[in-house]
Amino acid sequence: TNGSQFFIVYDDSPLPPDYTVFGTVDEASLKPIQDLAAQGTIPGPGGMTAPAEEVTIKTISWS
């Protein structure tokens, strides 16, 4: 099956030029992201990082 992925970028983070920014996080949603960022990251391929704790997004909405 086809799949896709997206990234919630926290702080200044360079992305490859073929990535597309398509949204922002509102103030109410920023707190959980800040809490997650405080847990630290682990290194990933190409100099990117991933959260040190596993993350599951259960719902998402946009307008």
C-alpha distances in whole Angstrom, upper triangle without the diagonal:
4,6,10,13,17,20,23,26,29,33,33,30,29,26,24,25,22,21,22,24,23,25,28,29,32,35,34,31,32,34,31,30,33,33,30,31,35,33,32,29,28,28,24,23,25,28,25,26,24,26,28,27,24,23,21,21,21,22,22,24,25,28
4,7,11,14,17,21,23,27,30,30,27,26,22,21,22,18,18,18,21,20,22,25,26,29,32,32,29,30,32,29,28,31,32,28,29,33,31,30,28,27,26,23,22,23,25,23,24,22,24,27,26,23,22,20,19,20,21,20,22,23,25
4,7,10,14,17,20,23,26,27,24,23,20,19,20,17,15,16,18,17,19,22,23,26,29,29,25,26,28,26,24,27,28,25,26,29,28,27,24,23,23,20,19,21,23,20,20,19,21,23,23,19,18,17,16,17,18,17,19,20,23
4,7,10,14,16,20,23,23,20,20,16,16,17,14,12,13,14,14,16,18,20,23,26,26,22,23,26,23,21,24,25,22,23,26,25,25,22,21,21,18,17,19,20,17,18,17,19,21,21,18,16,15,14,16,16,15,17,18,20
4,7,10,13,16,19,20,17,17,14,14,16,13,11,12,12,13,14,16,17,20,23,23,20,20,22,20,18,21,22,19,19,23,22,21,18,18,18,15,15,16,18,14,15,13,15,18,18,15,13,13,12,15,15,14,16,17,20
4,7,9,13,16,17,14,15,12,13,14,13,9,9,9,10,11,12,13,17,20,20,17,17,19,17,15,18,19,17,17,20,20,19,17,18,17,15,16,16,17,13,14,12,14,17,17,15,13,13,11,14,14,12,14,14,17
4,6,9,12,13,11,12,10,12,14,13,10,10,9,10,10,11,12,15,18,18,15,14,17,15,12,15,16,14,13,17,17,16,14,15,15,13,14,15,15,11,11,10,11,15,15,14,12,13,12,15,15,13,15,15,18
4,6,10,12,10,12,11,14,16,16,12,12,10,11,9,9,9,12,14,15,11,11,13,12,9,11,13,11,11,15,15,14,13,15,16,15,17,17,16,12,12,10,11,14,14,14,11,12,11,14,14,12,14,14,17
4,7,8,7,9,9,13,15,15,12,12,10,11,11,9,10,13,15,16,13,11,14,13,9,11,14,12,10,14,15,14,12,14,15,14,16,15,14,11,10,10,11,15,16,16,14,16,15,18,18,16,17,17,19
4,7,7,11,12,15,17,19,15,15,13,14,13,11,10,13,13,15,12,9,11,11,8,8,11,10,8,11,13,12,11,14,15,15,18,17,15,12,11,11,11,14,15,16,14,17,16,19,19,17,19,18,21
4,6,10,12,16,18,19,16,17,14,16,15,12,12,14,14,17,15,11,13,14,11,10,13,12,9,12,14,13,13,16,16,17,19,18,15,13,12,13,13,16,18,19,18,20,20,23,23,21,22,21,23
4,7,10,13,15,17,15,15,13,16,15,14,14,17,17,20,18,15,17,18,14,14,17,16,13,15,17,15,15,17,16,17,18,16,14,12,13,15,16,18,20,22,20,23,22,26,25,23,24,23,25
4,6,10,12,14,12,13,12,15,15,14,15,18,19,21,19,16,19,18,15,15,18,16,13,16,17,15,13,15,14,14,14,13,11,9,10,12,14,17,19,20,19,21,21,25,24,22,23,23,25
4,7,9,12,10,12,12,15,16,16,18,21,22,24,22,20,22,22,18,18,21,19,16,19,21,18,16,17,15,14,14,11,10,9,11,14,16,19,22,22,21,24,23,27,26,24,25,24,26
4,6,8,7,9,9,13,15,15,17,21,23,25,22,20,23,22,18,20,22,20,18,21,22,19,17,17,15,13,13,10,10,9,12,14,16,20,22,21,20,22,22,25,25,22,23,22,24
4,6,6,9,11,14,17,18,20,24,26,28,25,24,26,25,22,23,26,23,21,24,25,22,19,19,17,14,12,10,11,10,14,16,19,22,24,24,23,24,24,27,27,24,25,24,26
4,6,8,10,14,16,18,21,24,27,29,26,25,28,28,24,25,28,26,24,27,28,25,23,23,20,18,16,14,15,14,17,19,22,25,27,27,25,27,26,29,28,25,26,24,26
4,7,10,13,16,18,21,25,27,29,26,25,29,28,24,26,29,26,25,28,28,26,23,23,21,18,16,14,16,15,18,19,22,26,27,26,24,25,24,27,26,24,24,23,24
4,7,10,12,15,17,21,24,25,22,22,25,24,21,23,25,23,21,25,25,23,21,21,19,17,16,14,15,13,16,17,19,23,24,23,21,22,21,23,23,20,21,19,21
4,6,9,12,15,19,22,23,21,20,24,23,20,22,25,23,22,26,26,25,22,23,22,20,19,18,18,16,18,19,21,24,25,24,22,22,20,23,21,18,18,16,18
4,6,8,12,15,18,20,17,17,21,20,17,19,22,21,20,23,24,23,21,23,22,20,20,19,19,16,18,18,20,23,24,23,20,21,19,21,20,16,16,14,15
4,7,11,13,17,18,16,17,20,20,17,20,23,21,21,24,25,25,23,25,24,23,23,22,22,19,20,20,21,25,25,23,20,20,17,19,17,14,13,11,12
4,7,10,13,15,13,13,17,17,15,17,20,19,19,22,24,23,22,24,25,23,24,23,23,20,20,20,20,24,23,22,19,19,16,18,16,12,11,9,10
4,6,10,12,10,10,14,14,12,14,17,17,16,20,21,21,21,23,24,23,24,24,23,20,20,19,19,22,22,22,18,19,16,18,16,12,12,10,11
4,7,8,6,6,10,11,9,11,14,14,14,17,19,20,20,23,24,23,25,25,24,20,19,18,17,21,20,20,16,17,14,16,14,11,11,10,12
4,6,5,6,10,11,11,12,15,16,16,19,21,22,22,25,27,27,29,29,27,24,23,21,20,23,22,22,19,19,16,17,15,12,11,10,11
4,5,5,8,10,10,11,13,15,15,17,20,21,22,26,27,28,30,30,28,25,23,22,20,23,22,23,19,20,17,19,17,15,14,14,15
4,6,7,9,10,11,13,14,16,17,19,21,23,26,28,28,31,31,29,26,24,22,20,23,21,21,18,18,16,16,15,13,13,14,15
4,6,6,7,9,11,12,13,15,17,18,19,23,25,25,27,28,26,23,21,19,17,19,18,18,15,15,12,13,12,11,11,12,14
4,6,5,6,9,10,10,12,15,16,17,21,23,23,26,26,24,21,19,17,15,18,17,18,15,16,14,16,15,14,14,15,17
4,5,5,6,9,10,11,13,15,17,21,23,24,27,28,25,22,20,18,15,17,16,17,15,16,15,16,16,15,17,18,20
4,5,5,6,9,10,11,13,15,18,21,22,25,26,24,21,18,16,13,14,13,13,11,12,11,13,14,14,16,17,20
4,5,5,6,9,10,11,13,16,18,19,22,23,20,17,15,13,10,13,12,13,10,12,11,14,14,14,16,17,20
4,5,5,6,9,10,12,16,18,20,23,23,21,18,15,14,11,13,13,15,13,15,15,18,18,17,19,20,23
4,5,5,7,10,12,16,19,20,24,25,22,19,16,14,11,12,11,13,12,14,15,17,18,18,20,22,25
4,5,5,7,9,12,15,17,20,22,19,16,13,11,7,8,8,10,9,12,12,15,17,17,20,21,24
4,5,6,7,11,14,15,19,19,17,14,11,10,7,9,9,12,11,14,15,18,19,19,21,22,25
4,5,9,12,15,18,21,22,19,17,14,12,9,10,10,13,13,17,18,21,22,22,24,25,28
4,7,10,14,16,20,21,18,16,13,11,7,6,7,11,11,15,17,20,22,22,25,26,30
4,7,10,13,17,18,15,13,9,9,6,6,8,11,13,16,18,21,23,23,26,27,30
4,7,9,13,14,12,10,6,5,4,4,8,10,12,16,17,21,23,23,25,27,30
4,7,10,12,10,9,5,5,6,5,9,11,13,17,19,22,25,25,28,29,32
4,7,9,7,6,5,6,9,9,13,14,16,19,21,25,26,26,29,30,33
4,7,6,5,5,6,10,11,14,14,15,18,20,24,25,25,28,28,32
4,6,6,8,10,13,15,17,17,18,21,22,26,27,26,29,29,33
4,6,9,12,15,17,20,20,21,23,24,28,29,28,30,30,33
4,7,10,14,15,18,19,20,23,24,27,29,27,30,30,32
4,7,11,13,15,16,16,19,20,24,25,24,26,26,29
4,7,9,12,13,13,17,18,22,23,22,25,25,29
4,6,9,9,10,13,15,18,20,20,23,24,27
4,5,7,8,11,13,17,19,19,22,23,27
4,7,9,13,15,19,21,22,25,27,30
4,6,10,13,16,18,19,23,25,29
4,7,10,13,16,17,21,23,27
4,7,10,12,13,17,20,23
4,6,9,11,15,18,21
4,6,7,11,14,18
4,7,11,14,18
4,7,11,14
4,7,11
4,7
4
